[in-house]
Amino acid sequence: MNAPSPPRRPDGWLRAALATLGFGLLVAGGIADHGGVLPLLVIGIAATAIGFFYLLFPQGMHFAFGASAGLAVYACLFVVIGRAAFPEAPALAHAMAFLLPVFAFLGSVWVRRDVLRRAAEADAPFDHGHLPRMARWLIPVWVVGGFSLSLPLNRLAPFDQGLALLAAMGAIAAIVAVSVRPVVLLLSDLTLITEELSARLRRITVPVVAFLTLYSLLVISFACFYRIADGLSRMPLFHSQGGPIRLSFQDALYFSLVTQATVGFGDLTPHDDGIRLLTGVQVLAGQILLLFGFAEIMRSRRMRMTQRDEKRPGPAGD
């Protein structure tokens, strides 16, 4: 008698796991400027979410991608609002406050796992109509955040700031616990929207790659022009904030990139009429390239629509 084969892993589980951990690591690195407790919590929660969602929704692991995006947004907002409204709250209070909505969400998902499974494992296209209704739970959350920023809580003593922070995040935790189904639906729809966007991007891969290739060639070519012109000149053609400088190729590449992007930081400027004319030519070439890229993307879209119309069956009797 043959032994039963082990259950097959659901499609996309590895991608969801890597996306969740990747977001966690990225956000943890970004918020690690004021100690390591909160970044470690973010990484730990990201890892816990992988196992939690895999356990509850093994056939809907794509839901974890939306959850990881939500975790990243939540962590960033918590840091910004927490340091603005509760700057002197104890580190323990910050850690506990950060965990309150997360545990409330995970606990509510566990309690209502049978009801939420169909939503989390949904594979159908998202519904534009119910997306605004699902996001209504965000209104009281933003109200709590608005009160935290508008009230003079940052003038309280550190211990009182910690209590106020815990109270604010406790209110948000209660809102999330009550609204767990809209939260799950919103995170699932974020994943489906992202997957649809990825599919659309794959369909315009050729014009995008062509645009990026020509863009890179323009940047490199003009960087070489700037470097050669400065090397052949008896006087430096560029000035930095410290005065005239001889242009290295790294500087030329940087200047070419910001010129073509029309950013113009001002830290490196041309001080020669010929170089100024050359930068104008590069800006013009970049704008022409931008129009070319847009035209190619639109042409590709029209071709797909024409092919789709040709494949569509005609009316009966034709």
C-alpha positions, -999 to +999 in steps of 0.1 A: +000+000+000+015+033-011+020+060+015-001+091+010+018+119-008+026+150+012+003+180+006+014+202-023+025+236-014+002+263-027+013+283-057+030+315-049+038+307-013+075+313-017+069+346-034+046+357-007+071+347+020+099+365+004+078+396-002+067+397+034+102+392+048+116+417+022+092+444+032+100+437+069+137+439+064+134+471+043+112+489+068+133+477+097+164+491+081+147+524+074+134+529+110+166+517+128+179+552+134+166+554+169+174+521+184+170+484+175+139+473+194+112+485+169+131+472+138+135+438+155+097+438+162+090+445+125+112+416+114+097+393+140+061+402+130+069+398+093+083+363+100+053+355+123+028+367+097+043+342+072+037+312+094+003+326+107-012+331+072+003+299+059-014+281+087-048+297+084-050+303+046-027+278+029-044+283-005-044+320-002-008+330+006-010+358-019-029+376+009+004+378+027+017+402+001-011+427+009-005+421+046+032+428+043+024+461+024+000+470+052+027+462+078+052+484+061+028+514+059+017+509+095+053+507+108+062+539+089+032+559+102+037+546+137+073+559+137+064+593+122+034+599+145+050+583+175+081+605+174+061+636+166+034+633+193+051+611+219+088+618+215+098+611+251+076+580+257+096+551+271+109+525+247+088+498+263+057+519+258+066+523+221+071+485+217+039+476+235+019+503+216+033+490+182+022+454+190-013+463+202-030+467+168-010+438+153-020+414+180-056+427+178-056+420+141-041+386+142-063+376+171-094+386+154-083+368+122-078+337+143-112+339+159-130+345+126-107+324+105-135+303+090-155+333+078-124+351+065-109+321+047-130+327+015-120+363+014-083+357+020-082+329-006-102+348-032-087+347-067-114+368-085-106+403-097-112+430-072-145+449-071-140+487-076-174+493-059-167+478-025-132+492-021-143+526-008-168+509+016-141+486+030-118+516+036-143+533+059-126+518+089-096+540+081-116+571+091-117+565+129-080+554+127-071+587+111-092+606+136-071+590+164-039+599+146-052+635+140-060+640+177-026+626+187-009+651+165-031+681+173-032+677+211-002+689+231+007+654+242+044+660+235+045+684+264+036+657+289+060+639+312+077+608+296+056+584+317+023+602+308+034+603+271+037+565+273+003+561+288-012+584+261+005+564+234-008+532+248-043+546+249-042+559+214-029+526+200-054+507+222-082+526+205-067+518+170-064+481+181-101+481+190-111+496+157-090+470+138-104+441+159-140+452+151-132+459+114-111+428+108-132+416+078-129+449+059-092+450+067-087+415+053-107+424+022-087+456+017-054+438+020-065+410-003-076+436-029-043+454-026-027+421-036-050+416-065-045+452-077-007+447-075-009+414-095-031+431-121-007+460-124+022+435-127+004+418-155-001+451-173+035+460-169+046+427-184+026+435-215+046+467-221+079+451-213+094+457-248+087+495-251+098+500-214+131+481-220+137+500-252+131+533-234+154+525-205+181+513-229+180+546-249+178+566-217+209+549-204+227+555-236+219+592-236+231+596-200+263+578-207+270+595-240+265+630-226+286+621-195+314+613-218+309+645-237+311+665-205+342+647-193+360+650-226+351+687-229+363+694-194+395+674-199+404+693-231+396+727-216+424+748-201+400+760-174+375+740-153+341+741-170+321+732-139+317+747-105+307+730-073+297+747-041+334+750-032+344+766-065+358+754-098+365+717-101+379+693-126+352+668-136+357+632-129+338+606-148+316+598-117+308+635-114+300+637-152+278+607-150+259+621-120+255+655-137+243+639-169+217+619-150+203+648-130+203+670-162+184+645-182+159+640-154+156+678-152+162+677-115+189+703-112+201+700-076+226+729-081+255+712-064+273+709-098+268+737-124+283+744-158+302+777-161+309+778-198+285+788-227+294+757-247+286+733-219+254+751-211+244+747-247+253+710-245+231+706-214+202+722-232+207+697-260+206+668-235+174+681-219+158+684-253+169+649-263+155+636-230+121+652-236+120+638-272+129+603-258+101+607-232+076+614-260+089+585-279+085+561-250+049+574-244+041+569-281+055+534-281+035+524-250+003+538-266+010+520-299+016+487-280-017+492-262-036+499-295-021+468-310-032+446-281-067+461-283-069+455-321-057+419-316-083+414-289-111+427-311-100+405-340-102+374-317-136+384-303-164+363-320-187+383-342-225+384-339-244+353-347-252+348-384-220+364-397 
